[in-house]
Amino acid sequence: MTSLRMGRRVVGLVFVLACALGMGACQLGLARGMEPRDEGATAEPQDEPALVIQNEPELPDTYPHAYYEIRFRARGGVPVLHWKLEKGALPQGIKLEEDGLLHGQAERAGEFQFTLSVTDSGKPQQAVQKEFLVRVRSALSLNWKTPAKVSGNRIDGSVAVSNTTPDDIDLTFVVLAVATDGRATAIGYQHFLLRRGTLEKELPFGETLPHGGYEVHVDAVGEVAAKNLIFRERLQTPSALQVTVGP
């Protein structure tokens, strides 16, 4: 016990000398010694990072009857995330799963705007919305280049065909002049491979016809056999064309 008391006295003398040499150090030591300690204290909980949808507003294009798949992604929040269509309409044939998978086969061309929301599993929950646009492009387009017209005893014209898909299309092109009595005469035909990315390829047609009135029907049918895809486009003159020269 005597040694312990002697040790305490030495410590006390050292502290007194420290105070005599530098009052600031002495006061700092006293302040530190007087600070209460809470051994059971814990760090404050951190807020969860904000929930943000990462996909760009303009989604990749697609085509009628072509398979489409994209996954929506978000950062932040607490898993599991839940996705929902809030406003607008998805292309018919395409649906959104709760886990953020958008998939299916669009049934028709057009532009579709819609708003999605995503909600996390935190307490309290975080939720955020974002607008999107997806374009369903016409895979095979057919337009008049030179509208059908009568020249003497002939009907002639041309169309422009485009393939905006990522595939080569096996194309069949048929033009019929349909008389008022229902009789049809072929005035144009081609069958060829329409390469992907082909734009405004001109396809002419024409033939000599007997006297009478004719509606011109233009049909283009494209096939991508490997994907079991069929594309159809049609043009028709708004009224009958009259061939007045000839038998």
C-alpha positions in Angstrom: 0.0 0.0 0.0 2.9 2.3 0.8 4.3 1.9 -2.8 0.9 2.7 -4.3 0.6 5.9 -2.2 4.1 7.0 -3.2 3.2 6.4 -6.9 0.1 8.6 -6.6 2.1 11.3 -5.0 4.7 11.3 -7.8 1.9 11.6 -10.4 0.4 14.4 -8.5 3.8 16.3 -8.3 4.3 15.8 -12.1 0.9 17.2 -12.8 1.6 20.2 -10.6 4.9 20.9 -12.4 3.1 20.6 -15.8 0.6 23.2 -14.7 3.4 25.5 -13.5 5.2 25.2 -16.8 2.1 25.6 -19.1 -1.3 26.5 -17.8 -2.9 25.8 -21.2 -1.7 22.2 -21.2 -2.9 21.9 -17.6 -6.4 23.2 -18.4 -6.6 21.0 -21.5 -5.7 18.0 -19.4 -8.3 18.9 -16.8 -11.0 19.4 -19.4 -10.2 16.1 -21.0 -10.3 14.4 -17.6 -13.7 16.0 -16.9 -15.4 14.9 -20.2 -18.1 12.4 -19.5 -17.8 9.1 -21.4 -20.8 7.2 -22.7 -19.6 3.7 -23.4 -22.9 2.6 -24.8 -23.2 5.4 -27.5 -23.6 4.4 -31.1 -23.1 6.2 -34.5 -26.2 7.8 -35.9 -27.8 5.8 -38.8 -26.9 7.1 -42.3 -29.6 8.0 -44.8 -30.0 5.7 -47.7 -28.7 7.0 -51.1 -31.3 8.7 -53.2 -33.2 6.4 -55.7 -32.4 7.3 -59.3 -33.6 5.7 -62.6 -30.5 5.2 -64.8 -32.1 4.5 -68.3 -32.1 7.2 -70.9 -35.5 8.8 -71.7 -35.4 7.6 -75.3 -35.4 3.8 -75.5 -34.0 1.8 -78.4 -36.3 1.5 -81.4 -38.1 -1.7 -82.4 -40.3 -3.0 -85.3 -43.7 -4.6 -85.5 -43.5 -8.3 -84.6 -39.8 -8.1 -83.7 -38.9 -9.4 -80.2 -38.0 -6.5 -77.9 -36.4 -6.6 -74.5 -34.8 -4.0 -72.2 -34.3 -3.9 -68.5 -34.8 -0.8 -66.4 -32.2 -0.1 -63.8 -31.9 2.2 -60.8 -29.2 3.1 -58.3 -29.7 3.9 -54.6 -32.5 2.8 -52.4 -33.1 -0.5 -50.6 -33.6 -3.7 -52.5 -36.0 -5.1 -53.7 -37.1 -2.6 -56.3 -40.7 -2.6 -57.7 -41.5 -1.1 -61.2 -44.9 0.1 -62.3 -46.5 1.9 -65.3 -47.9 5.2 -64.0 -49.1 7.1 -67.1 -49.3 6.6 -70.9 -49.4 3.4 -72.8 -46.9 0.7 -73.8 -46.9 -0.6 -77.4 -49.6 -3.3 -77.7 -47.9 -6.6 -77.3 -45.2 -5.3 -75.0 -45.5 -5.5 -71.2 -43.6 -4.4 -68.1 -42.7 -6.9 -65.3 -42.5 -5.8 -61.7 -38.7 -6.4 -61.7 -38.2 -3.8 -64.4 -38.1 -6.1 -67.5 -39.8 -4.6 -70.6 -40.4 -7.3 -73.2 -42.7 -8.6 -76.0 -43.5 -8.0 -79.7 -45.1 -4.7 -80.7 -48.1 -5.2 -82.9 -48.1 -1.9 -84.8 -45.8 1.1 -85.7 -46.0 4.4 -83.8 -44.5 6.5 -81.0 -45.3 5.6 -77.4 -44.7 7.9 -74.4 -45.2 6.6 -70.9 -44.1 7.2 -67.3 -42.7 4.5 -65.0 -42.2 4.6 -61.3 -39.8 2.6 -59.2 -40.2 2.0 -55.4 -37.7 0.6 -53.0 -38.2 -1.6 -49.9 -36.9 0.9 -47.3 -38.7 2.2 -44.3 -39.8 4.8 -45.2 -40.0 3.9 -48.9 -38.4 5.9 -51.6 -40.2 6.3 -55.0 -39.2 8.1 -58.2 -40.8 8.5 -61.7 -39.4 9.1 -65.2 -40.9 9.6 -68.6 -39.8 7.4 -71.6 -40.3 7.2 -75.3 -40.1 4.1 -77.6 -40.6 4.2 -81.3 -42.0 1.2 -83.2 -40.7 1.9 -86.7 -42.3 0.6 -89.8 -39.9 -2.3 -90.7 -40.9 -2.2 -94.4 -42.1 1.0 -95.9 -43.7 1.5 -99.3 -44.5 4.9 -100.8 -45.3 6.3 -104.2 -42.3 7.6 -106.1 -44.2 8.4 -109.3 -47.9 7.9 -108.7 -49.6 5.6 -111.2 -50.9 7.4 -114.3 -52.3 6.7 -117.8 -50.0 7.4 -120.8 -51.8 6.4 -124.0 -52.8 2.8 -123.6 -50.5 2.2 -120.7 -50.5 2.7 -116.9 -47.0 3.4 -115.5 -45.5 4.5 -112.2 -43.0 3.6 -109.5 -42.8 3.2 -105.8 -40.0 3.6 -103.2 -39.3 0.8 -100.8 -37.2 0.9 -97.6 -35.9 -1.7 -95.2 -35.1 -0.1 -91.8 -34.7 -3.4 -89.9 -31.4 -5.0 -88.9 -32.2 -7.9 -91.2 -32.1 -8.6 -94.9 -35.7 -9.1 -96.2 -36.8 -11.6 -98.9 -39.2 -9.2 -100.8 -42.0 -10.0 -103.2 -43.3 -7.0 -105.1 -46.6 -7.3 -107.1 -48.6 -4.6 -109.0 -52.1 -5.4 -110.3 -54.4 -3.3 -112.5 -57.9 -4.3 -111.4 -60.6 -3.5 -114.0 -64.1 -2.5 -113.0 -65.4 -6.0 -113.8 -62.9 -7.5 -111.3 -60.4 -8.8 -113.9 -56.8 -8.3 -112.7 -53.8 -7.8 -114.9 -50.2 -7.9 -113.5 -48.3 -4.8 -114.5 -45.3 -5.3 -112.2 -43.5 -8.0 -110.4 -40.1 -8.4 -108.7 -38.7 -10.9 -106.2 -35.3 -10.1 -104.6 -33.4 -9.7 -101.3 -33.9 -6.2 -99.9 -30.7 -5.5 -97.9 -30.9 -4.1 -94.4 -30.6 -0.3 -94.3 -31.9 0.1 -97.9 -33.7 3.4 -98.2 -36.1 4.6 -101.0 -35.2 2.0 -103.5 -37.2 2.7 -106.7 -39.3 -0.1 -108.1 -40.9 0.9 -111.5 -44.0 -0.8 -113.0 -46.1 -0.4 -116.2 -48.0 -2.3 -118.9 -50.2 -1.8 -121.9 -53.9 -2.4 -121.1 -57.2 -2.6 -123.0 -59.6 0.2 -122.9 -61.4 0.6 -119.5 -61.0 1.8 -115.9 -58.4 0.3 -113.6 -57.5 0.6 -109.9 -53.8 0.0 -109.3 -53.0 -2.2 -106.3 -49.3 -2.4 -105.2 -48.3 -5.1 -102.6 -45.0 -5.7 -101.0 -44.5 -8.8 -98.8 -41.2 -9.3 -96.9 -40.0 -12.3 -95.0 -37.2 -12.9 -92.5 -37.4 -16.7 -92.3 -34.8 -17.1 -89.6 -36.9 -15.0 -87.2 -40.3 -16.1 -88.6 -41.2 -12.5 -89.4 -43.6 -11.4 -92.2 -44.0 -7.7 -93.2 -46.8 -6.4 -95.5 -47.3 -3.0 -97.1 -49.9 -1.9 -99.7 -50.7 1.1 -101.9 -53.7 1.7 -104.0 -54.8 4.5 -106.3 -57.6 6.6 -104.8 -59.8 6.1 -107.9 -59.9 4.2 -111.2 -57.6 5.3 -113.9 -59.2 5.5 -117.4 -57.4 4.0 -120.4 -59.2 5.6 -123.3 -56.8 4.5 -126.1 -56.9 0.9 -127.4 -59.3 -1.8 -128.3 
